[in-house]
Amino acid sequence: MPRKKKPHFTLFQHAQVGQTVKDMYKASLDIRILASNAYPNNHAVAKACEKAYKTMLELKNVLDNNLNEDHGEEEDIPDIYYGDSGLLQETVGNASELPKIAPLNIT
């Protein structure tokens, strides 16, 4: 029996996911910085924070590549995973229904 092909993200779904992924990436970077100031590089906490940061960076790269593969033929493809695309604001009016990750206060 042939395998059913799953649809990929629409451009709007990329915009929704992109905002959350960017917030998660920023949070992982903030936590990584905090950990690097508090723990030696070979400590389990520092290693786990580095791994989380690299995982979020890889996720952004994979999703951005997928965005370009699936929607690259469209003319003005927005910069969803790197930068502010504005696509959600244009389509929804605001992105308030998307989950937000509270920023860390690094001092």
Phi and psi restraints in degrees (value plus and minus 20) as a CYANA .aco file:
   2 PRO   PHI     -87.7   -47.7
   2 PRO   PSI     126.5   166.5
   3 ARG   PHI     -97.1   -57.1
   3 ARG   PSI     115.0   155.0
   4 LYS   PHI     -96.2   -56.2
   4 LYS   PSI     108.1   148.1
   5 LYS   PHI     -98.9   -58.9
   5 LYS   PSI     110.3   150.3
   6 LYS   PHI    -106.3   -66.3
   6 LYS   PSI     123.9   163.9
   7 PRO   PHI     -93.3   -53.3
   7 PRO   PSI     130.1   170.1
   8 HIS   PHI    -109.0   -69.0
   8 HIS   PSI     156.7   196.7
   9 PHE   PHI     -82.6   -42.6
   9 PHE   PSI     121.4   161.4
  10 THR   PHI     -95.1   -55.1
  10 THR   PSI     149.9   189.9
  11 LEU   PHI     -80.9   -40.9
  11 LEU   PSI     -60.0   -20.0
  12 PHE   PHI     -87.0   -47.0
  12 PHE   PSI     -59.2   -19.2
  13 GLN   PHI     -84.1   -44.1
  13 GLN   PSI     -58.8   -18.8
  14 HIS   PHI     -79.3   -39.3
  14 HIS   PSI     -61.4   -21.4
  15 ALA   PHI     -83.9   -43.9
  15 ALA   PSI     -62.2   -22.2
  16 GLN   PHI     -83.2   -43.2
  16 GLN   PSI     -72.0   -32.0
  17 VAL   PHI     -84.3   -44.3
  17 VAL   PSI     -60.0   -20.0
  18 GLY   PHI     -77.8   -37.8
  18 GLY   PSI     -62.4   -22.4
  19 GLN   PHI     -84.4   -44.4
  19 GLN   PSI     -63.3   -23.3
  20 THR   PHI     -86.4   -46.4
  20 THR   PSI     -63.0   -23.0
  21 VAL   PHI     -83.5   -43.5
  21 VAL   PSI     -60.8   -20.8
  22 LYS   PHI     -82.8   -42.8
  22 LYS   PSI     -60.6   -20.6
  23 ASP   PHI     -84.4   -44.4
  23 ASP   PSI     -62.0   -22.0
  24 MET   PHI     -87.0   -47.0
  24 MET   PSI     -59.2   -19.2
  25 TYR   PHI     -82.1   -42.1
  25 TYR   PSI     -66.3   -26.3
  26 LYS   PHI     -82.1   -42.1
  26 LYS   PSI     -62.6   -22.6
  27 ALA   PHI     -83.3   -43.3
  27 ALA   PSI     -61.6   -21.6
  28 SER   PHI     -85.9   -45.9
  28 SER   PSI     -55.2   -15.2
  29 LEU   PHI     -86.8   -46.8
  29 LEU   PSI     -63.7   -23.7
  30 ASP   PHI     -81.0   -41.0
  30 ASP   PSI     -64.3   -24.3
  31 ILE   PHI     -86.1   -46.1
  31 ILE   PSI     -60.1   -20.1
  32 ARG   PHI     -79.8   -39.8
  32 ARG   PSI     -62.7   -22.7
  33 ILE   PHI     -84.9   -44.9
  33 ILE   PSI     -64.8   -24.8
  34 LEU   PHI     -79.1   -39.1
  34 LEU   PSI     -65.2   -25.2
  35 ALA   PHI     -85.8   -45.8
  35 ALA   PSI     -58.5   -18.5
  36 SER   PHI     -88.8   -48.8
  36 SER   PSI     -44.0    -4.0
  37 ASN   PHI    -104.5   -64.5
  37 ASN   PSI     -33.8     6.2
  38 ALA   PHI    -133.1   -93.1
  38 ALA   PSI     -40.6    -0.6
  39 TYR   PHI    -152.5  -112.5
  39 TYR   PSI     130.8   170.8
  40 PRO   PHI     -87.5   -47.5
  40 PRO   PSI     136.4   176.4
  41 ASN   PHI     -78.9   -38.9
  41 ASN   PSI     -47.7    -7.7
  42 ASN   PHI    -111.3   -71.3
  42 ASN   PSI     -16.3    23.7
  43 HIS   PHI     -96.8   -56.8
  43 HIS   PSI     128.7   168.7
  44 ALA   PHI     -77.6   -37.6
  44 ALA   PSI     -58.1   -18.1
  45 VAL   PHI     -84.7   -44.7
  45 VAL   PSI     -66.7   -26.7
  46 ALA   PHI     -83.2   -43.2
  46 ALA   PSI     -61.2   -21.2
  47 LYS   PHI     -85.1   -45.1
  47 LYS   PSI     -62.1   -22.1
  48 ALA   PHI     -85.8   -45.8
  48 ALA   PSI     -59.5   -19.5
  49 CYS   PHI     -86.0   -46.0
  49 CYS   PSI     -60.0   -20.0
  50 GLU   PHI     -83.6   -43.6
  50 GLU   PSI     -62.1   -22.1
  51 LYS   PHI     -83.8   -43.8
  51 LYS   PSI     -63.2   -23.2
  52 ALA   PHI     -82.8   -42.8
  52 ALA   PSI     -63.6   -23.6
  53 TYR   PHI     -81.1   -41.1
  53 TYR   PSI     -67.5   -27.5
  54 LYS   PHI     -85.1   -45.1
  54 LYS   PSI     -54.9   -14.9
  55 THR   PHI     -85.1   -45.1
  55 THR   PSI     -62.8   -22.8
  56 MET   PHI     -86.3   -46.3
  56 MET   PSI     -57.9   -17.9
  57 LEU   PHI     -83.7   -43.7
  57 LEU   PSI     -63.0   -23.0
  58 GLU   PHI     -83.4   -43.4
  58 GLU   PSI     -60.6   -20.6
  59 LEU   PHI     -81.7   -41.7
  59 LEU   PSI     -64.2   -24.2
  60 LYS   PHI     -79.1   -39.1
  60 LYS   PSI     -63.9   -23.9
  61 ASN   PHI     -84.9   -44.9
  61 ASN   PSI     -64.4   -24.4
  62 VAL   PHI     -84.2   -44.2
  62 VAL   PSI     -65.6   -25.6
  63 LEU   PHI     -86.0   -46.0
  63 LEU   PSI     -58.5   -18.5
  64 ASP   PHI     -84.9   -44.9
  64 ASP   PSI     -61.6   -21.6
  65 ASN   PHI     -82.5   -42.5
  65 ASN   PSI     -61.9   -21.9
  66 ASN   PHI     -84.7   -44.7
  66 ASN   PSI     -60.6   -20.6
  67 LEU   PHI     -76.7   -36.7
  67 LEU   PSI     -66.8   -26.8
  68 ASN   PHI     -89.9   -49.9
  68 ASN   PSI     -54.3   -14.3
  69 GLU   PHI     -87.6   -47.6
  69 GLU   PSI     -63.2   -23.2
  70 ASP   PHI    -103.1   -63.1
  70 ASP   PSI     -50.1   -10.1
  71 HIS   PHI    -148.0  -108.0
  71 HIS   PSI      -7.6    32.4
  72 GLY   PHI     -83.7   -43.7
  72 GLY   PSI     -43.4    -3.4
  73 GLU   PHI     -96.5   -56.5
  73 GLU   PSI     -36.4     3.6
  74 GLU   PHI     -91.6   -51.6
  74 GLU   PSI     126.4   166.4
  75 GLU   PHI     -82.9   -42.9
  75 GLU   PSI    -104.2   -64.2
  76 ASP   PHI    -108.4   -68.4
  76 ASP   PSI      54.9    94.9
  77 ILE   PHI     -89.8   -49.8
  77 ILE   PSI     104.7   144.7
  78 PRO   PHI     -93.0   -53.0
  78 PRO   PSI     138.3   178.3
  79 ASP   PHI    -107.0   -67.0
  79 ASP   PSI      63.6   103.6
  80 ILE   PHI     -98.6   -58.6
  80 ILE   PSI     -66.3   -26.3
  81 TYR   PHI    -110.5   -70.5
  81 TYR   PSI     -34.3     5.7
  82 TYR   PHI    -155.4  -115.4
  82 TYR   PSI      83.1   123.1
  83 GLY   PHI      87.4   127.4
  83 GLY   PSI    -192.8  -152.8
  84 ASP   PHI    -129.1   -89.1
  84 ASP   PSI      87.3   127.3
  85 SER   PHI     -95.9   -55.9
  85 SER   PSI     -51.1   -11.1
  86 GLY   PHI      54.3    94.3
  86 GLY   PSI     -20.4    19.6
  87 LEU   PHI     -83.6   -43.6
  87 LEU   PSI     -60.2   -20.2
  88 LEU   PHI     -85.3   -45.3
  88 LEU   PSI     -61.9   -21.9
  89 GLN   PHI     -84.5   -44.5
  89 GLN   PSI     -58.1   -18.1
  90 GLU   PHI     -86.6   -46.6
  90 GLU   PSI     -58.4   -18.4
  91 THR   PHI    -108.6   -68.6
  91 THR   PSI     -62.2   -22.2
  92 VAL   PHI    -120.2   -80.2
  92 VAL   PSI     -49.2    -9.2
  93 GLY   PHI      84.0   124.0
  93 GLY   PSI     -64.2   -24.2
  94 ASN   PHI    -178.4  -138.4
  94 ASN   PSI     142.4   182.4
  95 ALA   PHI    -123.0   -83.0
  95 ALA   PSI      10.5    50.5
  96 SER   PHI     -86.8   -46.8
  96 SER   PSI     -43.0    -3.0
  97 GLU   PHI    -102.1   -62.1
  97 GLU   PSI     -26.0    14.0
  98 LEU   PHI     -99.0   -59.0
  98 LEU   PSI     126.6   166.6
  99 PRO   PHI     -85.7   -45.7
  99 PRO   PSI     119.4   159.4
 100 LYS   PHI    -133.9   -93.9
 100 LYS   PSI     125.0   165.0
 101 ILE   PHI    -127.2   -87.2
 101 ILE   PSI     104.0   144.0
 102 ALA   PHI     -84.3   -44.3
 102 ALA   PSI     113.7   153.7
 103 PRO   PHI     -90.2   -50.2
 103 PRO   PSI     128.6   168.6
 104 LEU   PHI    -104.3   -64.3
 104 LEU   PSI     127.1   167.1
 105 ASN   PHI    -116.8   -76.8
 105 ASN   PSI      81.0   121.0
 106 ILE   PHI    -117.5   -77.5
 106 ILE   PSI      99.4   139.4
